[in-house]
Amino acid sequence: MRPNPRTGIVLLAATLFVAHRAPAQSEQPDPPADPLLVEAAKLLAAVGYTVPEHMRSESRSDRLVLADLDAQQDLLLPEFAFDLQHALFAGLGLPAGSDAAALRKQAVAAMARGLGAYYDPLRKTFVLLHNASRETNEALAGGLLPLVTHELVHAHQDAREGGLARFFGAAGRTLDSAEACRCVIEGEAEIAAVAALRGETAIEQLGDMKMANDLDSLYAGELTGLIYGAGRRLAAARYRAGGLAAVRELWTRPPLSTEQALHPAKYGRDTATAVRVPDVEGLTAARATTVGELLTFSLLRQLRVGRLDASVAATGWDGDRLVAFDRGERTDVALVWRSVWDRDEDAADFAARLGACGDGEVVRDRRVVDWISTDDEALRPRVAAACAADRPQPEAVAEDASSTAEAEAALRQEMGQDTVDGGFWRHSALGLDVPVPEGWQLREVGGVKLLLDPQSVQQGVALNVNVTTAPRGDLADLDAAIAANRQQMTQMKLSIDSLARTERGGVEVLAGEYHGRIGKMQPLHFLFLVYFREDEQVIVTGTSTERHWPENEAPLRALMAGVRVKAP
């Protein structure tokens, strides 16, 4: 999903489909997309991204798309990736299917979620899908050009020496390095597409792109959203350091870990500790990998740790090793996940979060945490004794500890500024209070916070309110915002009920109402408020299904009328 960061108000509709699932793909062919590919290729060439002439384009059915994505797993991921993840998930008590093959099928299906187009590096082919996700993306962006441009950057990357296969690398590849590489290719594609479509000056206006991160998380899943978000931040940081040339250098100097990808300040500085898991007599260390900070965060989220707590707990990661042990013909009889942390408090936080989950045993020794899982209880003491006898403490690095403290403080500042207190959902950093009606709940959906009426979930889209931010960009005032949103709503064929300037708490705001269908989604009805706070747009959006608007109108209007905005 490639949202438009400039107009960015209507786009919030996409983050509010709480219970929606896209309809099945249609097999009806669309008109040839070649002119669109030609236009995207010309725009990319102007900013130094040449699309190979030999690249093919085609359409694919659901079944063939899943086959493509399944084949790509062997390019993207290390050997035994799903075997190790299945064993880890099972040990943590997480749903993993019957075996590694079932988990792989589940992962491929998740990748297909929200997919509108993709570049297939195995067949050197651009694929445009004929499905609801593609049509929704087209409606949100006002056309397919942003989506196509992003995907053609991947075709350019694949045409570099060795291509994507060499970039991801077969030798020494781990789960962590694979995810770090995904951050690089998606981040570069984002930045290059913005430069091609809107010029390099637009890159400076991207900011943190919270709205884009929310869209990615809700459409494609929280892990994918995190990869795109980390890639955007890393590529934007490199751009600020040296323009598009510095972004392209990520191809030859990729982050050494997802830690470096997630925290651009650590890029090129905070090198992970090499971690070794000791041998266990009578067992064979058959498969091993590094999990990394990003997947550690994802595991904590699956274990139902809140987003802020999981982010802080995963930050401070300084290296890990996951090893599966076999005995004779029996595989995965024991699993050891050893991790090292920048500070004692980081290790203690992670150990506490992990200790409450699954059947694993957690042992912390200062900055080292061992998690031991086995389906043979007689083995547990032997594995634990081997780990205890060989648990060296790596030398602490003061600079790494300092950068981790700064990163955690920034996370708390960014993610901990909203609370429910005194009947309001308070956003202190934004000067915003949203009333919480009786019975409504604040929930995380795909990592995005929504205030919703749980009684309305059966409506298909829960009656809800969302708060997000987007870069102000070149919008000079609210009149410019009105014009931009009117243009975007017209492109999306949405009906505008009202769009006008007003005031809340001495702050000028844009208040509006619109309704209609986005792509093939069911018809929806929206109320929204927008105001500027420094270089950001703050957007409060209330959403109902059009079908249930008669019963939802009064409570949603009352809630939005009670929104309070405070001057800085």
C-alpha positions as CSV (number, residue, x, y, z in Angstrom):
1,M,0.0,0.0,0.0
2,R,1.5,3.3,-1.0
3,P,-0.6,6.1,0.5
4,N,-0.3,9.8,-0.5
5,P,1.5,11.6,2.3
6,R,0.4,15.1,1.1
7,T,-3.4,15.0,1.3
8,G,-3.7,12.3,3.9
9,I,-7.1,12.9,5.4
10,V,-9.3,10.5,3.4
11,L,-6.6,7.9,3.7
12,L,-7.6,7.3,7.3
13,A,-10.7,5.4,6.0
14,A,-8.4,2.6,5.2
15,T,-7.2,2.2,8.7
16,L,-10.6,1.7,10.1
17,F,-11.7,-1.5,8.5
18,V,-11.6,-3.4,11.8
19,A,-13.4,-6.5,10.7
20,H,-13.2,-6.3,7.0
21,R,-11.8,-9.1,4.7
22,A,-11.3,-8.4,1.0
23,P,-13.5,-10.4,-1.4
24,A,-12.0,-13.1,-3.5
25,Q,-10.1,-12.1,-6.6
26,S,-11.9,-11.6,-9.9
27,E,-10.6,-13.5,-12.9
28,Q,-11.9,-10.8,-15.3
29,P,-8.9,-9.3,-17.2
30,D,-8.1,-5.6,-17.0
31,P,-6.9,-3.5,-19.9
32,P,-3.2,-3.9,-20.6
33,A,-1.1,-2.0,-18.0
34,D,1.9,-1.3,-20.4
35,P,1.3,2.4,-20.7
36,L,1.3,2.7,-16.9
37,L,4.6,0.7,-16.7
38,V,6.1,3.0,-19.3
39,E,5.1,6.1,-17.4
40,A,6.5,4.7,-14.1
41,A,9.7,3.6,-15.8
42,K,10.3,7.1,-17.3
43,L,9.7,8.8,-13.9
44,L,12.1,6.4,-12.2
45,A,14.8,6.9,-14.9
46,A,14.7,10.6,-14.2
47,V,15.9,10.0,-10.6
48,G,18.5,7.3,-11.5
49,Y,16.4,4.1,-11.3
50,T,16.4,2.3,-14.7
51,V,13.9,-0.5,-15.1
52,P,15.3,-3.4,-17.1
53,E,13.8,-3.7,-20.6
54,H,13.6,-7.5,-20.4
55,M,11.1,-7.4,-17.5
56,R,7.8,-9.0,-18.3
57,S,4.4,-8.0,-17.0
58,E,1.3,-10.2,-16.5
59,S,-1.7,-11.0,-14.4
60,R,-2.0,-14.0,-12.0
61,S,-4.8,-15.9,-10.4
62,D,-5.0,-16.5,-6.6
63,R,-3.5,-19.9,-6.9
64,L,-0.6,-18.8,-9.0
65,V,0.1,-15.8,-6.8
66,L,0.4,-18.1,-3.7
67,A,2.8,-20.3,-5.7
68,D,4.9,-17.3,-6.6
69,L,5.1,-16.1,-3.0
70,D,5.8,-19.7,-1.7
71,A,8.8,-20.0,-4.2
72,Q,10.1,-16.6,-3.0
73,Q,10.5,-17.9,0.6
74,D,13.6,-19.9,-0.4
75,L,15.1,-16.7,-1.8
76,L,14.2,-14.5,1.1
77,L,14.7,-16.8,4.1
78,P,17.5,-19.1,5.3
79,E,17.3,-22.9,5.2
80,F,15.3,-24.4,8.0
81,A,13.6,-21.0,8.7
82,F,10.1,-22.5,9.1
83,D,11.4,-25.5,11.0
84,L,13.0,-23.3,13.6
85,Q,10.1,-20.9,13.8
86,H,7.7,-23.7,14.2
87,A,9.7,-25.2,17.0
88,L,10.0,-21.7,18.7
89,F,6.3,-20.9,18.3
90,A,5.3,-24.3,19.7
91,G,7.6,-23.9,22.7
92,L,6.1,-20.4,23.4
93,G,2.6,-21.8,23.1
94,L,1.8,-19.8,20.0
95,P,-0.4,-21.1,17.1
96,A,2.0,-22.7,14.6
97,G,0.0,-25.3,12.7
98,S,0.8,-29.0,12.7
99,D,4.3,-28.7,11.3
100,A,6.7,-26.4,9.5
101,A,4.9,-26.8,6.1
102,A,1.7,-25.6,7.7
103,L,3.5,-22.6,9.2
104,R,5.0,-21.8,5.7
105,K,1.5,-22.0,4.1
106,Q,0.2,-19.6,6.9
107,A,3.1,-17.2,6.3
108,V,2.5,-17.1,2.5
109,A,-1.2,-16.5,3.0
110,A,-0.3,-13.6,5.3
111,M,2.0,-12.1,2.6
112,A,-0.8,-12.3,0.1
113,R,-3.1,-10.3,2.4
114,G,-3.6,-6.8,1.0
115,L,-1.4,-7.4,-2.0
116,G,-2.3,-5.4,-5.1
117,A,0.9,-5.9,-7.2
118,Y,4.4,-7.4,-6.8
119,Y,7.6,-7.9,-8.6
120,D,8.7,-11.6,-8.8
121,P,12.5,-11.8,-8.8
122,L,12.4,-15.5,-9.7
123,R,10.5,-15.0,-13.0
124,K,11.7,-11.4,-13.6
125,T,8.1,-10.4,-13.9
126,F,5.9,-7.6,-12.7
127,V,2.4,-8.8,-11.6
128,L,-0.6,-6.6,-11.3
129,L,-3.5,-8.3,-9.5
130,H,-7.2,-8.0,-10.3
131,N,-8.5,-8.0,-6.7
132,A,-10.2,-5.8,-4.1
133,S,-6.8,-4.9,-2.5
134,R,-5.5,-3.5,-5.9
135,E,-8.8,-1.6,-6.4
136,T,-8.7,-0.2,-2.9
137,N,-5.1,0.9,-3.3
138,E,-6.0,2.6,-6.6
139,A,-8.9,4.4,-5.0
140,L,-6.8,5.6,-2.0
141,A,-3.9,6.8,-4.1
142,G,-6.0,8.3,-6.9
143,G,-4.5,5.8,-9.4
144,L,-2.1,2.9,-9.7
145,L,1.0,4.9,-10.5
146,P,2.4,5.0,-6.9
147,L,1.9,1.3,-6.5
148,V,3.5,0.4,-9.8
149,T,6.4,2.8,-9.3
150,H,7.2,1.3,-5.9
151,E,7.3,-2.2,-7.4
152,L,9.4,-1.3,-10.4
153,V,12.1,-0.1,-8.0
154,H,12.4,-3.7,-7.0
155,A,12.9,-4.6,-10.6
156,H,15.7,-2.1,-10.8
157,Q,17.2,-3.6,-7.6
158,D,17.1,-7.0,-9.1
159,A,18.9,-5.8,-12.2
160,R,22.0,-4.8,-10.1
161,E,24.9,-7.1,-10.0
162,G,23.9,-10.4,-8.5
163,G,20.3,-9.2,-8.1
164,L,18.1,-9.7,-5.1
165,A,19.3,-13.3,-4.7
166,R,22.8,-12.1,-4.0
167,F,21.7,-9.3,-1.8
168,F,19.8,-11.6,0.5
169,G,22.7,-14.0,0.2
170,A,22.6,-17.8,0.8
171,A,25.8,-18.2,2.9
172,G,25.4,-17.2,6.6
173,R,21.9,-15.9,6.1
174,T,19.7,-15.7,9.3
175,L,16.2,-14.7,10.1
176,D,17.5,-11.4,11.3
177,S,19.6,-10.6,8.3
178,A,16.7,-11.5,6.0
179,E,14.4,-9.1,7.7
180,A,17.1,-6.4,7.7
181,C,17.4,-6.9,3.9
182,R,13.7,-6.6,3.5
183,C,13.8,-3.2,5.4
184,V,16.4,-2.0,3.0
185,I,14.7,-2.9,-0.3
186,E,11.3,-1.6,0.9
187,G,12.7,1.6,2.3
188,E,14.7,2.3,-0.9
189,A,11.6,1.6,-3.0
190,E,9.5,4.0,-0.9
191,I,12.0,6.9,-1.1
192,A,12.8,6.3,-4.8
193,A,9.0,6.3,-5.6
194,V,8.4,9.5,-3.8
195,A,11.4,11.2,-5.5
196,A,10.1,10.0,-8.9
197,L,6.5,11.0,-8.4
198,R,6.9,14.2,-6.5
199,G,10.5,15.3,-6.6
200,E,13.3,14.9,-4.1
201,T,12.1,17.9,-2.0
202,A,9.0,15.8,-1.1
203,I,11.3,13.3,0.7
204,E,12.1,16.0,3.3
205,Q,8.4,16.3,4.1
206,L,7.8,12.6,4.8
207,G,8.4,12.8,8.5
208,D,7.8,9.6,10.4
209,M,4.8,8.7,8.1
210,K,2.7,7.4,11.0
211,M,-0.3,7.2,8.7
212,A,1.5,5.1,6.1
213,N,2.8,2.8,8.9
214,D,-0.8,2.4,10.2
215,L,-2.1,1.6,6.7
216,D,0.6,-1.0,6.1
217,S,0.0,-2.6,9.5
218,L,-3.7,-2.9,9.1
219,Y,-3.7,-4.1,5.5
220,A,-0.7,-6.4,5.5
221,G,-0.1,-7.2,9.2
222,E,1.9,-5.6,12.0
223,L,5.2,-7.3,11.1
224,T,5.0,-6.2,7.5
225,G,4.0,-2.7,8.6
226,L,7.0,-2.6,10.9
227,I,9.4,-3.6,8.1
228,Y,8.0,-0.9,5.8
229,G,8.1,1.7,8.6
230,A,11.7,0.8,9.6
231,G,12.7,0.8,6.0
232,R,11.2,4.3,5.5
233,R,12.9,5.7,8.5
234,L,16.3,4.2,7.6
235,A,16.2,5.3,4.0
236,A,15.0,8.8,4.9
237,A,17.9,9.1,7.4
238,R,20.4,8.0,4.8
239,Y,18.8,10.5,2.3
240,R,19.3,13.3,4.8
241,A,23.0,12.2,5.2
242,G,23.8,12.1,1.5
243,G,20.8,12.2,-0.9
244,L,19.7,9.3,-3.1
245,A,23.3,8.2,-3.5
246,A,23.4,7.4,0.2
247,V,20.1,5.6,0.0
248,R,21.5,3.4,-2.8
249,E,24.6,2.7,-0.7
250,L,22.4,0.7,1.6
251,W,22.6,-2.0,-1.1
252,T,26.4,-2.3,-0.6
253,R,26.4,-1.4,3.1
254,P,23.1,-2.9,4.5
255,P,22.4,-2.8,8.2
256,L,24.1,-5.7,9.9
257,S,21.0,-6.4,12.0
258,T,17.4,-5.4,12.3
259,E,18.5,-3.4,15.3
260,Q,20.4,-1.1,13.0
261,A,17.5,-0.9,10.6
262,L,14.9,-0.1,13.4
263,H,17.1,2.5,14.9
264,P,18.9,4.6,12.3
265,A,21.1,6.2,14.9
266,K,22.7,2.7,15.5
267,Y,23.4,2.1,11.8
268,G,27.1,1.4,11.3
269,R,27.8,1.8,15.0
270,D,26.0,-0.8,17.3
271,T,27.4,-4.2,16.1
272,A,25.7,-7.2,17.6
273,T,27.6,-9.6,19.9
274,A,28.4,-13.0,18.4
275,V,26.4,-15.4,20.5
276,R,27.2,-19.1,21.0
277,V,25.0,-21.8,22.4
278,P,27.0,-24.6,24.1
279,D,26.9,-28.2,23.1
280,V,24.8,-30.7,25.0
281,E,26.2,-34.2,25.5
282,G,24.1,-36.8,23.6
283,L,22.4,-34.2,21.4
284,T,23.2,-32.8,18.0
285,A,22.9,-29.0,17.3
286,A,21.1,-29.5,13.9
287,R,19.7,-26.1,13.0
288,A,20.5,-22.6,14.1
289,T,19.7,-19.0,13.3
290,T,19.7,-15.4,14.8
291,V,16.2,-14.1,15.6
292,G,17.0,-10.4,15.9
293,E,15.2,-7.4,17.4
294,L,12.5,-7.1,14.9
295,L,11.3,-10.7,15.2
296,T,11.8,-10.6,19.0
297,F,9.3,-7.7,19.0
298,S,6.9,-9.6,16.8
299,L,7.0,-12.6,19.1
300,L,6.3,-10.5,22.1
301,R,3.3,-8.9,20.3
302,Q,2.0,-12.4,19.5
303,L,2.4,-13.2,23.2
304,R,0.0,-10.3,23.8
305,V,2.5,-7.8,25.1
306,G,1.3,-4.3,24.4
307,R,3.0,-2.4,21.6
308,L,4.9,0.1,23.8
309,D,6.0,-2.6,26.3
310,A,7.1,-4.9,23.5
311,S,9.0,-2.2,21.7
312,V,10.9,-1.2,24.9
313,A,11.5,-4.9,25.8
314,A,13.0,-5.7,22.4
315,T,15.1,-2.5,22.3
316,G,18.5,-3.2,23.9
317,W,18.9,-6.4,21.9
318,D,22.6,-7.0,21.4
319,G,22.7,-10.4,19.7
320,D,21.1,-13.9,20.0
321,R,21.3,-17.5,18.8
322,L,18.5,-20.0,18.4
323,V,19.6,-23.6,18.2
324,A,17.4,-26.7,17.7
325,F,18.9,-30.0,19.0
326,D,18.2,-33.5,17.6
327,R,18.7,-36.9,19.2
328,G,19.0,-39.8,16.8
329,E,16.0,-39.7,14.5
330,R,14.1,-37.4,16.7
331,T,14.2,-33.7,15.7
332,D,13.7,-30.6,17.8
333,V,13.9,-32.5,21.1
334,A,15.3,-29.4,22.7
335,L,15.5,-25.7,21.8
336,V,17.8,-23.1,23.3
337,W,17.4,-19.4,22.5
338,R,20.3,-17.4,24.1
339,S,20.2,-13.6,23.9
340,V,22.6,-10.8,25.0
341,W,21.4,-7.3,25.9
342,D,23.0,-3.9,26.2
343,R,22.2,-3.4,29.9
344,D,21.2,-5.6,32.8
345,E,17.8,-3.8,32.9
346,D,17.2,-4.7,29.2
347,A,17.9,-8.4,29.9
348,A,15.6,-8.3,33.0
349,D,12.7,-6.7,31.1
350,F,12.9,-9.3,28.3
351,A,13.3,-12.2,30.7
352,A,10.3,-11.2,32.6
353,R,8.1,-10.9,29.5
354,L,9.3,-14.2,28.2
355,G,9.1,-16.1,31.5
356,A,5.3,-16.0,31.7
357,C,4.8,-17.7,28.3
358,G,4.8,-21.3,27.1
359,D,6.6,-24.2,28.7
360,G,10.1,-22.8,28.4
361,E,12.5,-22.2,31.2
362,V,14.0,-18.7,31.4
363,V,17.3,-18.1,33.1
364,R,18.9,-14.6,33.3
365,D,22.5,-14.1,34.3
366,R,23.2,-10.4,34.2
367,R,23.1,-9.4,30.5
368,V,22.5,-12.9,29.1
369,V,19.1,-14.6,28.9
370,D,18.6,-18.3,28.1
371,W,15.3,-19.7,27.1
372,I,15.2,-23.5,27.2
373,S,12.3,-25.6,25.8
374,T,12.0,-29.4,25.4
375,D,9.3,-32.0,25.0
376,D,11.4,-34.5,27.1
377,E,11.4,-33.3,30.7
378,A,14.3,-35.7,31.4
379,L,16.4,-33.6,29.1
380,R,15.7,-30.3,30.7
381,P,18.2,-30.5,33.6
382,R,21.0,-31.7,31.2
383,V,20.4,-28.8,28.8
384,A,20.1,-26.3,31.6
385,A,23.3,-27.5,33.2
386,A,25.2,-27.2,29.9
387,C,24.0,-23.7,29.5
388,A,24.8,-22.7,33.1
389,A,28.4,-24.2,32.7
390,D,29.1,-22.1,29.6
391,R,27.5,-18.7,29.8
392,P,30.2,-16.1,29.3
393,Q,29.4,-12.4,29.9
394,P,30.3,-10.2,26.9
395,E,32.0,-6.9,27.6
396,A,29.5,-4.1,27.9
397,V,29.8,-1.2,25.4
398,A,28.9,2.2,27.0
399,E,28.0,3.8,23.7
400,D,25.5,1.0,22.9
401,A,23.9,1.3,26.3
402,S,23.6,5.0,25.9
403,S,22.0,4.7,22.4
404,T,19.6,2.1,23.8
405,A,18.5,4.4,26.6
406,E,17.9,7.2,24.1
407,A,15.9,4.9,21.8
408,E,13.7,3.7,24.7
409,A,13.1,7.3,25.9
410,A,12.1,8.2,22.3
411,L,9.7,5.2,22.2
412,R,8.0,6.2,25.4
413,Q,7.7,9.8,24.2
414,E,6.3,8.7,20.8
415,M,4.0,5.9,22.0
416,G,3.2,6.7,25.6
417,Q,1.6,10.1,25.1
418,D,-1.9,8.8,24.8
419,T,-3.9,7.5,27.8
420,V,-7.5,7.0,28.8
421,D,-8.2,9.3,31.9
422,G,-11.2,11.0,33.2
423,G,-13.5,9.8,30.4
424,F,-11.2,11.1,27.6
425,W,-8.6,9.5,25.3
426,R,-5.9,12.0,25.9
427,H,-3.1,12.8,23.4
428,S,-0.9,15.2,25.4
429,A,1.7,15.7,22.6
430,L,-1.1,16.6,20.1
431,G,-3.1,18.8,22.5
432,L,-6.1,16.6,21.9
433,D,-8.8,14.9,24.1
434,V,-11.3,12.5,22.5
435,P,-14.3,11.6,24.7
436,V,-14.8,7.9,25.5
437,P,-18.5,7.0,25.6
438,E,-19.7,4.5,28.1
439,G,-19.0,1.0,27.0
440,W,-16.4,2.0,24.3
441,Q,-12.9,0.5,24.5
442,L,-9.5,1.5,23.3
443,R,-8.0,-1.5,21.4
444,E,-5.0,-2.3,19.3
445,V,-5.8,-3.7,15.9
446,G,-2.7,-4.7,13.9
447,G,-0.7,-2.4,16.2
448,V,-3.0,0.6,15.6
449,K,-5.0,2.1,18.4
450,L,-8.7,2.5,17.8
451,L,-11.5,3.7,20.1
452,L,-14.4,1.5,19.3
453,D,-17.9,0.3,20.3
454,P,-17.4,-3.4,20.9
455,Q,-21.2,-4.0,20.4
456,S,-20.8,-2.9,16.8
457,V,-18.2,-5.3,15.6
458,Q,-20.8,-7.6,14.1
459,Q,-21.6,-4.7,11.7
460,G,-18.6,-5.7,9.6
461,V,-16.7,-2.5,10.4
462,A,-16.9,-1.5,14.0
463,L,-18.1,2.0,14.9
464,N,-14.8,3.6,15.8
465,V,-12.6,6.7,16.1
466,N,-9.0,6.8,15.0
467,V,-6.3,9.5,15.7
468,T,-3.2,9.7,13.5
469,T,-0.8,12.3,12.1
470,A,0.6,13.0,8.7
471,P,3.2,15.4,7.4
472,R,1.8,18.9,6.7
473,G,3.9,19.0,3.5
474,D,3.2,22.1,1.4
475,L,-0.2,22.8,2.8
476,A,0.0,26.5,3.7
477,D,-3.3,26.7,5.6
478,L,-6.7,25.0,6.1
479,D,-8.0,26.4,2.8
480,A,-5.2,24.5,1.0
481,A,-6.2,21.4,3.0
482,I,-9.8,21.8,2.0
483,A,-8.8,22.1,-1.7
484,A,-6.5,19.1,-1.5
485,N,-9.0,16.9,0.2
486,R,-11.8,18.0,-2.1
487,Q,-9.6,17.0,-5.0
488,Q,-8.7,13.6,-3.5
489,M,-12.3,12.8,-2.6
490,T,-13.4,13.6,-6.1
491,Q,-10.7,11.2,-7.5
492,M,-11.9,8.5,-5.1
493,K,-15.5,9.1,-6.2
494,L,-16.6,9.8,-2.6
495,S,-19.6,12.0,-1.8
496,I,-18.8,15.1,0.2
497,D,-21.5,16.1,2.7
498,S,-19.6,19.0,4.3
499,L,-16.1,20.4,4.4
500,A,-15.6,23.7,6.2
501,R,-13.3,25.6,8.6
502,T,-14.3,25.9,12.2
503,E,-12.7,26.3,15.6
504,R,-12.1,24.1,18.7
505,G,-10.5,25.6,21.8
506,G,-9.1,28.6,19.9
507,V,-7.5,26.4,17.3
508,E,-8.7,26.5,13.7
509,V,-9.8,23.1,12.5
510,L,-11.2,21.5,9.3
511,A,-14.4,19.6,10.0
512,G,-15.9,17.4,7.4
513,E,-18.3,14.5,6.5
514,Y,-18.2,12.2,3.5
515,H,-19.5,8.8,2.5
516,G,-19.1,6.2,-0.2
517,R,-17.3,3.1,-1.3
518,I,-13.5,2.8,-1.4
519,G,-12.6,0.2,-4.0
520,K,-14.7,-2.8,-3.3
521,M,-15.1,-2.2,0.4
522,Q,-18.6,-1.9,1.7
523,P,-19.9,1.7,1.7
524,L,-18.8,3.7,4.7
525,H,-19.7,7.0,6.4
526,F,-17.1,9.3,7.9
527,L,-16.9,12.3,10.2
528,F,-13.5,14.0,10.7
529,L,-11.5,16.8,12.2
530,V,-8.1,18.1,11.0
531,Y,-5.8,20.7,12.5
532,F,-2.2,21.7,12.1
533,R,0.3,21.3,14.9
534,E,3.7,22.6,13.8
535,D,4.7,20.5,10.7
536,E,2.0,17.8,11.2
537,Q,-1.6,17.4,10.3
538,V,-3.5,15.8,13.2
539,I,-6.5,13.8,11.9
540,V,-9.4,12.5,14.0
541,T,-11.7,10.2,12.0
542,G,-15.0,8.6,13.0
543,T,-16.2,5.7,10.9
544,S,-19.5,3.8,10.5
545,T,-20.8,1.5,7.9
546,E,-23.3,3.3,5.6
547,R,-25.8,0.6,6.2
548,H,-25.8,1.2,10.0
549,W,-25.4,5.0,9.7
550,P,-29.0,5.7,10.9
551,E,-28.4,4.0,14.2
552,N,-24.7,5.1,14.5
553,E,-25.1,8.8,13.5
554,A,-26.3,10.2,16.8
555,P,-23.6,8.6,19.0
556,L,-20.8,9.3,16.6
557,R,-21.8,13.0,16.1
558,A,-22.0,13.4,19.8
559,L,-18.5,11.9,20.3
560,M,-16.9,14.1,17.6
561,A,-18.7,17.2,18.9
562,G,-17.0,16.5,22.3
563,V,-13.4,16.4,20.8
564,R,-11.3,19.0,22.5
565,V,-8.3,20.7,20.9
566,K,-5.8,22.8,22.9
567,A,-3.6,25.5,21.5
568,P,0.2,24.8,21.8
